[in-house]
């Protein structure tokens, strides 16, 4: 989160007071102590007795000074035009022609000049070598003594740049974040500092224990940049140039990407995006298909905490079902309509980022949605499917749809069809609809009796597929959520249509009770989810709370109790069977089929066990 301008100004004024020898708050430089290389473990698990910085050595930086001195003390961000030359490496025009322009929003806002030599994205997916580094032997020779005293190779360097801090400028207190921070050492080397006494560079575990670091030219020091640090250039006329270096303990795992002079890079949301890659990732990249009330909202919230995953303009787009515009006749028009629900124009520029939505009605409504995906999103999308023990899912679905609490739009979307019906009435309606479509030859609706022999012949047959298609055609409605109470829990049947159309590798099936049960399982699951999207994982989530939950009594148990008060257990036809057991018996064979499917594709076990 960006530091407010008024807070930056306050910190700047405080820093100027600390720089003033005449001030009672004057802050002298701390003693130079060489603690050697700071272990990376201190970034992940800091303790109070660990140093926050280490004075590594002092070296002669004259050769580098001679290369970068020209033009370092000029404000190129003002409206005044400045002439460029091939020897002025700071000039934006020269950099754009002979190096690669890098747009770094926060640094550019502060007016910081830069000469970028090596750079990586925040997730250490790629390391880029810039033309100045590749083509300028004099620059490499001038930097080599710094690498030598640190005892490292170029292959370990993932960021190497020179930064020119304007006069009377403060970079506020902050700590660096991102996956790269805990895997790299941060080294600073003052290169051009005409008045070191005007530089307040501080680092420490917290704001109360900051130490001022000596910024005389050639002082090679390492800081723990996962801790608090800030810098102020209190000079009224001179810029300050530091070489900033980030290196890993081991060589970077991939060969560097060598950039071409004149390229442009954008740094945003912890990603680096080459202009030449614009439009290479189509929108959207993924969809959470369902099932409704099985944790889809939570999964989406966890996914979009990743800096590379951009939320859609609305989580449930419904652009492929009830928001589909039948008046649009061409594929291009239909695609353009659906892409309006995402930040498509912005994402076009940033190929490292991706987006998707969570519309949990899609899983059941395969008859409409699949051909529309094939037509307008004809690239290898990634799909997520959340499943939940189907009796609990049905109760949660009924509770949501019949709840009087919600916005006008929410109440309208839920529909009114179930408002004056009991849970069990809705169950019986859905069973009758499935029966009438020929989907339940194995199940005696009145008696709750399962015929294993009929099931053996019917399960997976063409007759079952035809009956399922008829059910979808007749009973999967638009503009209401009041349908499919039990059908939405027939997960294998729903997945069957999708797996016939798309590769199994495009799907990740997750189980609410197993995969989003607690913080530990959520973190473990999200690593799988991000890998499914082809992006690096992150080590922590800001919020692992369950989303879109509500308190409600078990309708099955409540209605059973009402029947008991009337004289015994609930009667279903000629039998006496608890309603929960009735539903568990109904779902049991479907759950077994789902279990086999999940094991077949490496999605694990759902672990739903019924004591029948």
C-alpha positions as CSV (number, residue, x, y, z in Angstrom):
1,X,0.0,0.0,0.0
2,X,1.4,3.4,-1.0
3,X,2.4,5.8,1.8
4,X,0.2,8.9,1.9
5,X,1.8,12.1,0.7
6,X,1.3,13.8,4.0
7,X,3.0,11.1,5.9
8,X,6.0,11.2,3.5
9,X,6.2,15.0,4.1
10,X,6.1,14.5,7.8
11,X,8.9,11.9,7.7
12,X,10.9,14.2,5.4
13,X,10.7,17.0,7.9
14,X,11.7,14.7,10.7
15,X,14.6,13.4,8.7
16,X,15.9,17.0,8.0
17,X,15.9,17.6,11.8
18,X,17.9,14.4,12.3
19,X,20.4,15.6,9.8
20,X,20.9,19.0,11.4
21,X,23.9,19.0,13.7
22,X,22.4,22.0,15.5
23,X,19.3,20.0,16.2
24,X,18.8,18.2,19.5
25,X,17.5,15.3,17.5
26,X,20.8,15.0,15.4
27,X,21.4,11.4,14.4
28,X,25.1,10.4,13.9
29,X,26.1,7.4,11.8
30,X,26.4,4.1,13.6
31,X,29.8,2.3,13.8
32,X,30.7,0.3,10.8
33,X,30.6,-3.3,11.9
34,X,31.3,-6.1,9.5
35,X,28.9,-9.0,10.4
36,X,29.7,-10.7,7.1
37,X,26.9,-11.9,4.8
38,X,23.5,-11.7,6.5
39,X,21.9,-15.2,6.5
40,X,18.7,-15.3,4.5
41,X,17.0,-17.1,7.4
42,X,17.0,-13.8,9.3
43,X,14.5,-12.4,6.7
44,X,12.0,-15.1,7.3
45,X,12.5,-15.6,11.1
46,X,14.0,-12.4,12.5
47,X,15.1,-12.2,16.1
48,X,16.0,-9.1,18.2
49,X,19.7,-10.0,18.4
50,X,20.3,-10.3,14.7
51,X,22.0,-7.3,12.9
52,X,19.8,-5.4,10.5
53,X,22.8,-4.4,8.4
54,X,26.4,-5.2,7.8
55,X,29.3,-3.1,6.7
56,X,31.0,-5.5,4.2
57,X,34.0,-3.5,2.9
58,X,35.1,-0.2,1.3
59,X,36.3,-0.1,-2.3
60,X,37.4,2.3,-4.9
61,X,34.4,3.1,-7.2
62,X,36.2,5.7,-9.4
63,X,35.8,3.7,-12.7
64,X,32.0,3.4,-12.2
65,X,31.9,7.1,-11.2
66,X,33.5,8.1,-14.4
67,X,30.9,6.2,-16.5
68,X,27.8,7.5,-14.7
69,X,28.8,11.0,-13.7
70,X,27.5,12.7,-16.8
71,X,23.9,13.9,-16.4
72,X,23.3,12.3,-12.9
73,X,22.5,15.6,-11.3
74,X,19.6,16.6,-13.6
75,X,15.9,16.4,-13.1
76,X,14.6,14.6,-16.2
77,X,11.1,14.5,-14.8
78,X,10.6,18.3,-15.0
79,X,8.9,20.0,-18.0
80,X,12.2,21.5,-19.0
81,X,13.8,19.8,-22.0
82,X,17.3,18.5,-21.7
83,X,19.6,17.5,-24.5
84,X,20.6,13.9,-24.7
85,X,24.0,12.3,-25.7
86,X,25.1,8.7,-26.1
87,X,27.4,9.1,-23.1
88,X,24.7,10.3,-20.7
89,X,23.3,7.0,-19.5
90,X,20.7,8.7,-17.3
91,X,18.8,10.5,-20.0
92,X,15.5,8.8,-20.7
93,X,15.9,9.3,-24.5
94,X,19.3,7.6,-24.5
95,X,18.0,4.8,-22.3
96,X,15.0,4.3,-24.6
97,X,17.3,4.0,-27.6
98,X,20.3,2.1,-26.3
99,X,19.0,0.3,-23.2
100,X,15.5,-0.7,-22.1
101,X,13.0,1.7,-20.6
102,X,11.5,0.4,-17.3
103,X,8.4,2.0,-15.9
104,X,8.5,1.7,-12.1
105,X,5.5,3.7,-10.9
106,X,6.6,4.5,-7.3
107,X,10.2,5.4,-8.2
108,X,9.1,7.4,-11.2
109,X,6.7,9.3,-9.0
110,X,9.5,10.3,-6.7
111,X,11.7,11.4,-9.6
112,X,14.3,8.8,-9.1
113,X,16.7,8.4,-12.0
114,X,17.8,4.9,-13.0
115,X,20.3,3.0,-15.0
116,X,19.1,-0.6,-15.0
117,X,21.6,-3.4,-15.8
118,X,19.9,-6.6,-14.5
119,X,16.4,-7.0,-13.2
120,X,13.9,-9.7,-12.2
121,X,10.3,-10.0,-11.5
122,X,9.2,-10.3,-7.8
123,X,8.5,-14.0,-8.1
124,X,12.0,-14.8,-9.6
125,X,10.5,-16.3,-12.7
126,X,12.8,-14.5,-15.1
127,X,16.0,-12.6,-14.9
128,X,16.6,-10.0,-17.6
129,X,20.0,-8.7,-18.7
130,X,19.7,-5.2,-20.2
131,X,21.7,-4.0,-23.2
132,X,23.9,-1.7,-21.1
133,X,25.1,-4.8,-19.2
134,X,25.4,-7.0,-22.3
135,X,27.0,-4.5,-24.6
136,X,29.1,-2.3,-22.3
137,X,32.3,-4.1,-21.3
138,X,33.4,-1.0,-19.4
139,X,30.3,-1.2,-17.1
140,X,30.9,-4.8,-16.5
141,X,34.5,-4.2,-15.6
142,X,33.6,-1.3,-13.3
143,X,31.1,-3.5,-11.4
144,X,33.3,-6.6,-11.2
145,X,35.4,-5.4,-8.2
146,X,32.1,-5.1,-6.2
147,X,31.1,-8.7,-7.1
148,X,34.7,-9.8,-6.2
149,X,34.6,-8.4,-2.7
150,X,31.2,-9.9,-2.1
151,X,32.5,-13.3,-3.4
152,X,29.7,-13.7,-5.9
153,X,29.2,-14.4,-9.6
154,X,27.1,-12.5,-12.1
155,X,24.9,-15.6,-12.4
156,X,23.8,-15.0,-8.8
157,X,22.7,-11.4,-9.5
158,X,19.0,-10.9,-10.1
159,X,18.9,-7.1,-9.7
160,X,21.6,-4.6,-10.5
161,X,20.9,-0.9,-11.1
162,X,22.0,2.6,-10.3
163,X,19.5,4.9,-8.6
164,X,19.8,8.7,-8.5
165,X,17.8,10.2,-5.6
166,X,16.8,13.9,-6.1
167,X,17.6,16.6,-3.6
168,X,15.1,17.2,-0.8
169,X,13.5,13.8,-1.4
170,X,12.6,11.1,1.1
171,X,11.8,7.5,0.3
172,X,9.6,6.7,3.4
173,X,9.9,4.0,6.0
174,X,9.0,0.7,4.5
175,X,10.0,-2.9,4.3
176,X,10.3,-4.7,1.0
177,X,7.9,-7.6,0.3
178,X,7.5,-10.2,-2.3
179,X,8.9,-13.7,-2.8
180,X,12.2,-12.3,-4.0
181,X,13.0,-10.6,-0.8
182,X,13.5,-13.7,1.3
183,X,15.7,-15.3,-1.4
184,X,18.1,-12.5,-2.0
185,X,20.7,-10.3,-0.3
186,X,20.3,-6.6,-0.7
187,X,23.6,-4.6,-1.1
188,X,24.0,-0.8,-1.4
189,X,27.2,0.9,-2.7
190,X,27.2,4.7,-2.6
191,X,28.7,5.8,-6.0
192,X,28.2,9.6,-6.2
193,X,27.5,11.3,-2.9
194,X,28.9,14.9,-2.9
195,X,27.8,15.5,0.6
196,X,27.4,12.3,2.7
197,X,26.4,14.4,5.7
198,X,23.2,15.2,3.9
199,X,22.2,11.6,3.4
200,X,20.1,9.9,6.1
201,X,20.0,6.2,5.3
202,X,18.5,4.2,8.2
203,X,17.7,0.6,8.8
204,X,16.4,-1.4,11.7
205,X,14.0,-4.1,13.1
206,X,11.4,-1.4,13.8
207,X,10.9,2.4,13.7
208,X,12.2,2.8,17.2
209,X,15.6,1.1,16.7
210,X,16.7,2.5,13.3
211,X,20.4,3.1,12.8
212,X,22.0,5.6,10.5
213,X,24.3,4.0,7.9
214,X,27.4,5.8,6.6
215,X,26.9,6.7,3.0
216,X,30.4,7.7,2.0
217,X,31.3,6.7,-1.6
218,X,32.6,3.1,-1.9
219,X,31.1,1.8,1.4
220,X,29.7,-1.6,0.5
221,X,27.0,-2.5,3.0
222,X,24.2,-5.1,3.1
223,X,20.8,-4.5,4.7
224,X,18.0,-6.7,5.8
225,X,15.4,-5.2,3.5
226,X,12.7,-7.3,5.0
227,X,13.0,-4.9,7.9
228,X,12.3,-1.2,8.1
229,X,14.4,1.2,6.2
230,X,14.2,4.7,4.6
231,X,16.5,7.2,3.0
232,X,16.4,11.0,2.8
233,X,18.6,13.2,0.5
234,X,18.7,16.4,2.5
235,X,20.9,18.2,0.1
236,X,19.4,21.2,-1.6
237,X,21.4,20.8,-4.9
238,X,23.0,17.4,-5.3
239,X,21.5,14.1,-6.4
240,X,22.7,10.9,-4.7
241,X,23.7,7.8,-6.7
242,X,23.8,4.3,-5.2
243,X,24.4,1.0,-6.9
244,X,21.7,-1.4,-5.7
245,X,22.4,-5.1,-6.0
246,X,20.3,-8.1,-5.1
247,X,21.9,-11.5,-5.3
248,X,21.0,-15.1,-4.5
249,X,23.0,-17.7,-2.6
250,X,23.1,-19.9,-5.7
251,X,23.1,-19.0,-9.4
252,X,19.7,-18.2,-10.9
253,X,18.0,-21.4,-12.1
254,X,17.4,-20.2,-15.7
255,X,19.6,-18.5,-18.3
256,X,18.9,-14.8,-18.4
257,X,16.5,-13.2,-20.9
258,X,18.7,-10.8,-23.0
259,X,16.7,-7.7,-23.9
260,X,17.0,-5.8,-27.1
261,X,17.8,-2.1,-27.2
262,X,14.7,0.0,-27.5
263,X,12.4,-2.4,-25.7
264,X,10.0,-1.2,-23.0
265,X,9.3,-3.0,-19.7
266,X,6.4,-2.3,-17.3
267,X,6.7,-3.2,-13.6
268,X,3.3,-3.6,-12.0
269,X,1.7,-5.9,-9.4
270,X,5.1,-7.5,-8.8
271,X,5.4,-8.5,-12.5
272,X,7.6,-7.4,-15.3
273,X,5.9,-7.2,-18.7
274,X,7.6,-6.7,-22.0
275,X,5.7,-4.6,-24.5
276,X,6.5,-7.2,-27.2
277,X,4.4,-9.7,-25.1
278,X,1.3,-7.6,-25.0
279,X,-1.8,-9.5,-25.7
280,X,-0.1,-12.9,-25.5
281,X,-2.3,-14.0,-22.6
282,X,-6.0,-14.0,-23.5
283,X,-8.8,-13.0,-21.1
284,X,-10.0,-14.8,-19.0
285,X,-7.5,-17.5,-18.0
286,X,-9.7,-19.5,-15.5
287,X,-13.2,-20.1,-14.3
288,X,-14.5,-21.5,-11.0
289,X,-17.5,-23.5,-12.4
290,X,-19.1,-24.6,-9.1
291,X,-20.6,-26.2,-7.3
292,X,-22.8,-23.6,-5.6
293,X,-22.5,-23.4,-1.8
294,X,-19.3,-25.6,-1.9
295,X,-16.7,-22.9,-1.1
296,X,-16.4,-21.2,-4.5
297,X,-16.5,-17.7,-3.0
298,X,-13.7,-18.5,-0.5
299,X,-11.6,-20.1,-3.3
300,X,-11.9,-17.0,-5.4
301,X,-11.0,-14.7,-2.6
302,X,-7.9,-16.8,-1.8
303,X,-6.9,-16.9,-5.5
304,X,-7.2,-13.2,-6.0
305,X,-4.9,-12.4,-3.1
306,X,-2.1,-13.4,-5.4
307,X,-0.6,-10.3,-7.0
308,X,-0.7,-11.8,-10.4
309,X,-4.4,-12.7,-10.2
310,X,-6.6,-9.7,-11.0
311,X,-10.2,-10.0,-9.8
312,X,-12.9,-9.7,-12.5
313,X,-15.1,-6.6,-12.3
314,X,-17.7,-8.8,-10.7
315,X,-16.9,-12.2,-9.2
316,X,-19.9,-14.0,-10.7
317,X,-20.0,-12.7,-14.3
318,X,-22.8,-15.0,-15.6
319,X,-21.9,-13.8,-19.0
320,X,-22.3,-17.4,-20.3
321,X,-25.7,-18.1,-18.9
322,X,-28.4,-15.5,-18.0
323,X,-26.3,-12.5,-19.0
324,X,-25.6,-14.0,-22.4
325,X,-26.8,-11.6,-25.1
326,X,-28.7,-13.5,-27.8
327,X,-28.9,-10.4,-30.0
328,X,-25.1,-10.6,-30.6
329,X,-24.6,-12.8,-33.7
330,X,-20.9,-12.9,-34.3
331,X,-18.2,-14.6,-32.2
332,X,-16.3,-11.3,-32.0
333,X,-19.3,-9.5,-30.6
334,X,-20.1,-12.2,-28.1
335,X,-16.4,-12.3,-26.9
336,X,-16.3,-8.5,-26.6
337,X,-19.5,-8.6,-24.5
338,X,-18.2,-11.2,-22.1
339,X,-14.7,-9.6,-21.8
340,X,-16.4,-6.4,-20.6
341,X,-16.8,-8.2,-17.2
342,X,-13.0,-8.3,-16.8
343,X,-10.3,-5.7,-16.9
344,X,-9.4,-6.8,-20.4
345,X,-7.8,-3.6,-21.7
346,X,-5.4,-3.3,-18.8
347,X,-4.6,-7.0,-18.8
348,X,-3.7,-6.8,-22.5
349,X,-0.6,-4.8,-21.5
350,X,0.5,-7.1,-18.7
351,X,0.9,-10.6,-19.9
352,X,2.3,-11.8,-16.6
353,X,-1.1,-11.2,-14.9
354,X,-4.3,-13.2,-15.4
355,X,-7.9,-13.1,-14.4
356,X,-11.0,-15.2,-14.1
357,X,-14.4,-15.4,-12.5
358,X,-16.4,-17.6,-10.2
359,X,-19.9,-18.4,-11.6
360,X,-21.0,-21.5,-9.7
361,X,-24.1,-22.1,-11.9
362,X,-21.9,-23.0,-14.8
363,X,-21.1,-26.6,-13.6
364,X,-24.7,-27.7,-13.8
365,X,-25.6,-25.6,-16.8
366,X,-23.2,-27.4,-19.1
367,X,-25.7,-27.6,-21.9
368,X,-25.6,-23.8,-22.5
369,X,-22.1,-22.9,-21.1
370,X,-19.8,-25.5,-22.8
371,X,-20.6,-24.6,-26.4
372,X,-20.4,-20.9,-25.6
373,X,-16.9,-21.4,-24.1
374,X,-15.8,-23.4,-27.1
375,X,-17.0,-20.6,-29.4
376,X,-15.7,-17.4,-27.7
377,X,-13.0,-18.5,-25.3
378,X,-11.2,-21.0,-27.6
379,X,-8.0,-21.2,-25.7
380,X,-6.9,-23.7,-22.9
381,X,-8.8,-22.3,-19.9
382,X,-8.1,-23.6,-16.5
383,X,-11.2,-24.8,-14.5
384,X,-11.7,-25.2,-10.8
385,X,-14.6,-27.3,-9.3
386,X,-15.4,-27.2,-5.6
387,X,-17.4,-30.1,-4.2
388,X,-19.0,-30.5,-0.8
389,X,-20.8,-33.3,1.0
390,X,-24.0,-33.2,-1.0
391,X,-26.6,-33.2,1.9
392,X,-24.8,-30.3,3.6
393,X,-24.5,-28.5,0.2
394,X,-28.3,-28.9,-0.3
395,X,-29.1,-27.5,3.1
396,X,-26.8,-24.5,2.6
397,X,-28.3,-23.9,-0.9
398,X,-31.9,-23.9,0.5
399,X,-30.9,-21.6,3.4
400,X,-29.4,-19.1,1.0
401,X,-32.2,-19.1,-1.5
402,X,-35.0,-18.8,1.1
403,X,-33.2,-16.2,3.3
404,X,-35.1,-12.9,3.4
405,X,-31.8,-11.1,4.2
406,X,-29.9,-9.5,1.2
407,X,-29.9,-6.7,-1.3
408,X,-32.8,-6.3,-3.7
409,X,-30.6,-7.7,-6.5
410,X,-29.6,-10.7,-4.4
411,X,-33.1,-11.5,-3.5
412,X,-34.2,-11.2,-7.1
413,X,-31.3,-13.5,-8.3
414,X,-32.2,-16.2,-5.7
415,X,-35.8,-16.4,-7.0
416,X,-39.1,-16.9,-5.2
417,X,-39.9,-20.5,-6.2
418,X,-38.9,-22.0,-2.8
419,X,-40.0,-19.2,-0.5
420,X,-43.1,-20.9,0.9
421,X,-41.9,-24.5,0.7
422,X,-40.2,-26.6,3.3
423,X,-36.8,-28.1,2.6
424,X,-38.3,-31.6,2.2
425,X,-40.9,-30.3,-0.3
426,X,-38.2,-29.0,-2.5
427,X,-36.3,-32.3,-2.1
428,X,-39.3,-34.2,-3.2
429,X,-39.9,-31.9,-6.2
430,X,-36.4,-32.4,-7.5
431,X,-36.6,-36.1,-7.0
432,X,-39.8,-36.2,-9.0
433,X,-38.3,-34.1,-11.8
434,X,-35.4,-36.4,-12.1
435,X,-37.7,-39.4,-12.0
436,X,-39.9,-38.0,-14.7
437,X,-36.8,-37.5,-16.9
438,X,-35.9,-41.2,-16.5
439,X,-32.8,-40.4,-14.4
440,X,-33.7,-42.6,-11.4
441,X,-34.7,-46.1,-12.5
442,X,-32.6,-47.5,-9.7
443,X,-34.3,-45.4,-6.9
444,X,-37.7,-45.8,-5.4
445,X,-38.6,-42.3,-4.5
446,X,-41.4,-43.1,-2.1
447,X,-39.6,-46.0,-0.3
448,X,-36.1,-44.7,-0.5
449,X,-34.9,-48.1,-1.8
450,X,-31.8,-48.4,-4.0
451,X,-31.7,-51.2,-6.6
452,X,-28.1,-52.2,-7.1
453,X,-28.8,-54.4,-10.2
454,X,-30.6,-51.6,-12.1
455,X,-27.9,-49.2,-11.1
456,X,-25.2,-51.5,-12.4
457,X,-26.8,-51.5,-15.9
458,X,-27.9,-47.8,-15.9
459,X,-24.8,-46.1,-14.4
460,X,-22.6,-44.5,-17.1
461,X,-24.9,-45.7,-19.9
462,X,-26.2,-43.8,-22.9
463,X,-29.6,-43.9,-21.3
464,X,-28.3,-42.1,-18.3
465,X,-26.7,-39.5,-20.4
466,X,-29.9,-38.9,-22.3
467,X,-32.0,-38.7,-19.1
468,X,-29.4,-36.2,-17.7
469,X,-29.6,-34.1,-20.9
470,X,-33.4,-34.0,-20.6
471,X,-33.2,-32.9,-17.0
472,X,-30.8,-30.1,-17.9
473,X,-33.1,-29.0,-20.7
474,X,-36.3,-29.0,-18.6
475,X,-35.2,-27.9,-15.2
476,X,-32.0,-25.8,-15.3
477,X,-33.5,-22.3,-15.3
478,X,-32.3,-18.8,-15.9
479,X,-32.8,-15.7,-13.7
480,X,-33.3,-17.7,-10.5
481,X,-31.2,-19.8,-8.1
482,X,-34.2,-21.9,-7.0
483,X,-33.5,-25.1,-8.9
484,X,-31.4,-28.2,-8.8
485,X,-31.3,-28.7,-5.0
486,X,-30.2,-32.3,-5.3
487,X,-28.9,-32.3,-8.9
488,X,-26.2,-29.9,-8.0
489,X,-24.8,-32.6,-5.7
490,X,-24.5,-35.2,-8.4
491,X,-20.9,-34.1,-9.1
492,X,-19.7,-36.9,-11.3
493,X,-22.7,-36.5,-13.6
494,X,-22.0,-32.8,-14.0
495,X,-18.3,-33.3,-14.6
496,X,-19.0,-36.0,-17.2
497,X,-20.1,-33.4,-19.8
498,X,-17.1,-31.2,-19.1
499,X,-14.6,-34.0,-19.3
500,X,-15.9,-35.2,-22.6
501,X,-15.3,-31.7,-24.0
502,X,-12.1,-30.5,-22.3
503,X,-8.8,-32.2,-21.2
504,X,-8.8,-33.5,-17.7
505,X,-5.6,-31.6,-17.1
506,X,-7.5,-28.4,-17.4
507,X,-9.5,-29.2,-14.2
508,X,-8.6,-29.1,-10.5
509,X,-11.3,-30.6,-8.3
510,X,-11.2,-29.6,-4.7
511,X,-13.1,-30.8,-1.7
512,X,-14.4,-28.1,0.8
513,X,-14.1,-30.3,3.9
514,X,-10.6,-31.5,2.9
515,X,-9.0,-28.6,1.1
516,X,-10.4,-25.5,2.8
517,X,-10.9,-26.9,6.3
518,X,-8.3,-24.7,8.2
519,X,-5.4,-22.4,7.6
520,X,-2.9,-25.1,7.1
521,X,-5.0,-26.9,4.5
522,X,-5.9,-23.6,2.8
523,X,-2.2,-22.7,2.3
524,X,-1.5,-26.2,1.0
525,X,-4.4,-26.1,-1.4
526,X,-3.5,-22.7,-2.7
527,X,-0.1,-23.9,-3.7
528,X,-1.8,-26.5,-5.9
529,X,-4.3,-23.9,-7.2
530,X,-1.6,-21.5,-8.3
531,X,0.4,-24.3,-9.8
532,X,-2.7,-25.2,-11.8
533,X,-2.7,-21.7,-13.1
534,X,0.9,-21.9,-14.0
535,X,2.0,-19.1,-11.6
536,X,4.4,-19.2,-8.7
537,X,3.0,-19.7,-5.2
538,X,3.1,-17.2,-2.4
539,X,4.1,-18.0,1.1
540,X,1.2,-16.3,2.9
541,X,-2.4,-15.2,2.6
542,X,-3.7,-12.0,4.3
543,X,-7.1,-13.5,4.9
544,X,-8.0,-17.1,5.2
545,X,-11.5,-16.6,6.6
546,X,-14.4,-18.5,5.0
547,X,-16.5,-16.3,2.7
548,X,-20.2,-16.0,2.1
549,X,-21.3,-18.2,5.1
550,X,-24.4,-18.0,7.1
551,X,-25.8,-19.6,10.3
552,X,-28.8,-21.9,9.9
553,X,-30.3,-25.0,11.5
554,X,-30.1,-28.3,9.8
555,X,-33.4,-28.5,7.9
556,X,-33.2,-32.3,7.8
557,X,-32.8,-32.6,11.5
558,X,-35.4,-29.9,12.3
559,X,-38.0,-31.5,10.1
560,X,-37.2,-34.9,11.6
561,X,-37.8,-33.5,15.1
562,X,-41.1,-32.0,14.0
563,X,-42.2,-35.5,12.8
564,X,-41.1,-37.1,16.0
565,X,-43.3,-34.7,18.0
566,X,-46.2,-35.8,15.8
567,X,-45.6,-39.4,16.7
568,X,-42.4,-41.1,15.7
569,X,-39.8,-40.8,13.0
570,X,-40.6,-39.3,9.6
571,X,-42.5,-41.6,7.3
572,X,-41.3,-41.9,3.7
573,X,-43.8,-44.1,1.9
574,X,-44.2,-47.4,3.7
575,X,-40.9,-47.1,5.6
576,X,-39.7,-45.2,8.6
577,X,-36.4,-43.6,7.8
578,X,-34.7,-40.5,9.0
579,X,-34.6,-37.9,6.2
580,X,-30.9,-37.5,6.5
581,X,-30.3,-41.2,6.0
582,X,-32.7,-41.1,3.1
583,X,-30.6,-38.5,1.4
584,X,-27.4,-40.2,2.2
585,X,-28.7,-43.4,0.7
586,X,-29.7,-41.5,-2.4
587,X,-26.3,-39.8,-2.8
588,X,-24.1,-42.8,-1.8
589,X,-23.7,-44.4,-5.3
590,X,-23.1,-41.0,-6.9
591,X,-20.4,-40.3,-4.3
592,X,-18.8,-43.6,-5.1
593,X,-18.6,-42.7,-8.7
594,X,-17.1,-39.3,-7.9
595,X,-14.5,-41.0,-5.7
596,X,-13.4,-43.2,-8.6
597,X,-13.2,-40.2,-10.9
598,X,-11.2,-38.2,-8.5
599,X,-8.7,-41.1,-7.9
600,X,-8.4,-41.6,-11.6
601,X,-7.3,-38.0,-12.2
602,X,-5.2,-37.5,-9.2
603,X,-7.6,-35.3,-7.3
604,X,-7.5,-37.5,-4.2
605,X,-10.4,-38.7,-2.1
606,X,-13.4,-36.7,-0.9
607,X,-13.6,-38.8,2.3
608,X,-17.4,-38.6,2.7
609,X,-18.4,-41.6,4.7
610,X,-22.0,-42.4,5.7
611,X,-23.0,-44.9,8.5
612,X,-25.9,-46.5,6.8
